[in-house]
Structure formats: C-alpha cells, structure tokens
Amino acid sequence: MEVQGRCGARLATALVTLLILTGCSRPSNPPAARKPNILFILLDDLRWDTVGYARHPHLKTPNIDRIANEGVTFRNAFSTTSLCSPSRASLLSGLYAHRHGVTNNFTEFPTALDSFPKALQRSGYTTAYVGKYHMGENNDEPRPGFDYFVTHKGQGKYYDNEFNFNGQKREPVKGYYTTAVTDIALEWLRRDRGGRPWMLILGHKAPHSFYTPEPRFAHTFDDVRVPYPASAFSLQDKPNWIKERRYTWHGIYGPLFEWRKKFPNDSPEAVKDFEDMVHAYWGTMLSVDESVGRLRGWLEETGQLDNTIIVFVGDNGLLQGEHGMVDKRTMHEPSIRIPMAVRFPALTKTPKTIDQQVLTEDMAPSLLELTGAAPLSNIDGRSWVTLVRSGDPGWRKSWFYYYNYEAEFPYTPNVRGVRTEEWKYIHYPHGDGGPDRHIAELYDLRHDPEENKNLIAEPQAAGTLEDLRKELTRLMEATGLSPSSDKMPLDAGIKTALPDQRIR
C-alpha cells in the first residue's frame, strides 16, 4: 500500500509538471470579463404600437422585432413628460423634468448635470452621439458626456440635412436622413478604440413630422384604409379644451403636419388627408428597420453582438386621432406609452415580456448596473435589471405625469396625473371642477383601456378618485414637488378654437 501511495504521488506530480510545461495550467489571475458595449437606438415620436413585434396589422419591422424576440420587451413603458426634449433628458439623467430642468423643446440639458454617458466615460467607456439630439434648439455643438458628437440644429430635414461633425466642420450630407446617420454611426464604430468598451446613441429623426418616407416606401400602404379612431368623436365627457383641440394645429381637422392644405376641415373627405399622413408615418419606419439591420449585421461580423446591450426605445408616444387629437403632451395612453426593447444575453438568454410599469427615468440606472459602472446619485428612476432577471416584488405600482403649458404651443394646459396598473387620474392644475372647461379625467384602465368613459363625476368612483388624489400628492412630494409649492404658469392664456386662433 505504501508503494502504491508513493507511485500515485509521483504520478500526480508528473501530471502537474506536464500541464505547466504545456501551458494547460489554470492562470492565477484570469482576465477580467469584457465590459459590454451599448448601442442605444432612439426614435422620435414613435407610438408603442407602431412596430411589428407589437402586432401592428400592416407594418413589418423584422430587424427591430429581433431585438424584442431575442431579449426583453417592456409592454408598459412610459414617458413621464410626453415631449421630446424633457423625455430625452430623463432618459439620460434618470430625473423627472422638474428636476433636470428641461421642461420644453427649447431648453438645453444642463452642462453640469450628471448623466449615464458621463458615468460611462468615468468607468472607461468611449461614447458617441449621432443624429437628432433635440435639446437646445439652435445649438449643434458637442455636449458633455460624449467623446464624439454629430448633430444638427432644430428638427433636421429628411433630405440633405446639414450636420456638425464633432464641432470641427458643418456640412450637408446628401441623401435620406436615416441612411446618413446610420452611415456616420458605422464609420465611428469601425474606428480603433484601443480595446475600450463603447457606447453609441443613434438619434433618428423618424418618425417625427413632417413625415417624409423614402420614395421606394412612399406608396407601400396606399391600399390600407385608416379611418379616424372611434374615440375621435367620443368627447361628451371630456374637458372643453380637448373638444376644441380638434380644430387647432394639434387636432384631426388641422393641417396634419402639412398633409392637409385646407384647414380646418371637418368634411367627410378630410379623412383621406388623415390617412395619407398615417401612411407616411409608417413609411419612415421601414427605413429605420433597415438601419437596425445594418447595425446588427456589423455587430455580428465583428463578433460583438452578444457583448453589446442593444436598446430600442422611443422618446414619447403620439396621438393619431384618439380623442380628436394629433400630437403628444397629454396624458392619454397613445401619448405616454413608448416602445422599449432590450437585447443582451447576460440580462436574459430567453425572451421575456415585462408587464410592470417602467419609465424613461429607469433607463440610466439600468444601463449603469448592466455595465458595472458607478450609479448616479439622487435620481428618480430605478434599475429594472432585477425585475427582468428574477422579478421584483417591490416594483412600483404607480407613477406620476408632469407637463407644463407652453406658450409656443398653446393648446394643452398644465397636466399632472397619476397612473396605476388599473386606474388613471388626470388633473389640470387650473381647476378640478366647476366650469366644464376645467374638468379632470378618471379612467378604469382594466375595463376601458382606450379611455372612452370619463368617470370623474361618477359617484361610485368617488372613493377611488380620493385615493388617487392622495397618491398623486405622495408621488409628487417624493420628488420634491409638493402640490402646494408647485408653481406653474397660469392657464388663463390657453387657446380655444376661435377662428383667428385655430392654427399655429
């Protein structure tokens, strides 16, 4: 037995020596896992349901669908201020609009304000922004948080748009906007970054007005009938400002973002202009889907696909005739719901759909957790990483909405509201009752998801209404916005449908 033991020990020693000599031993310090890259694809004014994976009956978006079908779909994602600039600032900062200060489309993202791109830079990432930035209307200069920055002033044009390339040159780029920004993004991605992880935000103009699809997609949907939605005319229990809005820039009888040349027009024939407008809106998304396919193809070719967090998200929703309106800003479902899908195998290897309510403010903390970067401090959002991976029993059951009246677009009053998983209460701070003009809105989302029946005056809903008013106060105070100190511009100047005020 002793001889066998000595022989066994010698054999074990010989095997270890052989492994070392042949380079097969386990290293004492294994290399650190690579940090994931981030490809953040941001759409402008994209409704939550205008993508193929949301079962759109006519629009096919196979490349976008692959993100959702191979990752996470957030079925109930929301913008807390349905307006481009405030929503984009919330995505970057994790803060509500009243806290980051970008409360309209003409406001800059504060230079000193922290953001997830800045946090990624601090953790070793190289960062880029290409496309529509849309904070600071006439500023196309580079912004903090990005090593490479290509944007333009204002809304941009669908064709031959001028870009400022990282503050070094301004020049028009011939061709279609979606193709141009994709080309610029790919050119940056192909650069040598010395092994550093990267984060790229690609800001599309599409499908923002004025809707201009490429010629090859301009007639794709010509045979699809698009009537006004039924809720366009179910306005008996709505506030007067909603009824009046139909005849303004923001309504179904207005100019429809240059698709109607005679307005206001409430004739039966006017629906054809509405239909053409929706067709064009859909058409711009076909180019976006091709862009997503090109970017994914590059990730696959370079072996980076599964180590890249791909985010597909819209900044806010859009009303397309619901409640007689064509725009955003309001707290109705088509205005506040956004598409949000994330593909990253380290987050989930099997497709998942998340039904809990997630917000624009949740994006920043979630991406920082996934990359291992230090979190932002004192923010309003929370990471959904645990929610996706294992469920989160403590996840939010309610949240509040915030919009301030804009003199430049004077057809929507101040809005504060609360949404739970089952109810929505919309409060207009210039008055909750009294004159019809100031009526609030209350909806049972379980039984009335299209918000056709306003229950604000129903006695059987009085207890729920009181609970929601208290919840709105609680949520506002949690972000430092007490109703008693919520100083907003008065709505006395809100425009009505008088002949000389209908269109801006």
FENCORHU-V388594 format. One line per field, one symbol per residue. psi: psi as a letter, one per 30 degrees, with the letter a starting at -180 (. if undefined). burial: # if it has 24 or more other ideal C-beta (glycine too) atoms within 12 Angstrom, else .. A space follows every 50 residues. Layout:
psi = ???
burial = ???
This chain:
psi = eeeeeeeeeeeeeeeeeeeeeggglkkfikkkkkkklkjjjkljhklfgh lefghkfekkieeeeeeefgbkkjeikkkfjikeeeeeeeeefgllefef fifaggkkkkefklleeeeeefgglkllkkajehjjegjglklkfkfkjj alkaflkfkhkkkjjggfkkkkjkakeeeefeeeeeeeeflkghfkllkk kjjlekhllkjjllefgfgegegkkilkleffgigegllefeefffgaeg lfgafhhgfkfklkjglefffeeeeeeeeeeeeffeeeeeeeeeeeeeee egggefgkjkkkllelakkifkggljabelglefefklkjkkkjffekfk klkkfljlleffeefeeeeefglklkkhlfllkgeeeeefljfglkflll kkkkkkffihgklkkklkkafflkkkkjfgkfbbkefgkakkkjfefifg hfjjgfgkefgeeeeeeeeeeeeeeeefggikefgijlkkgfgkkahleg gek.
burial = ..................................################ ####.#.##.#.######.############################### #####.###...#########.#.############...########### ##.#####..#.###.......#..###########.##.......#### ##############..#..##....#.##.##..#.############## #######.##..####...##.########################.##. ...##.######################################.###.. .#.#.################.#.##..#######.##......##.### ######..############..########.#.....########..#.. ######....#..##..##.###.##..#.#.#....#..#..####... .##.
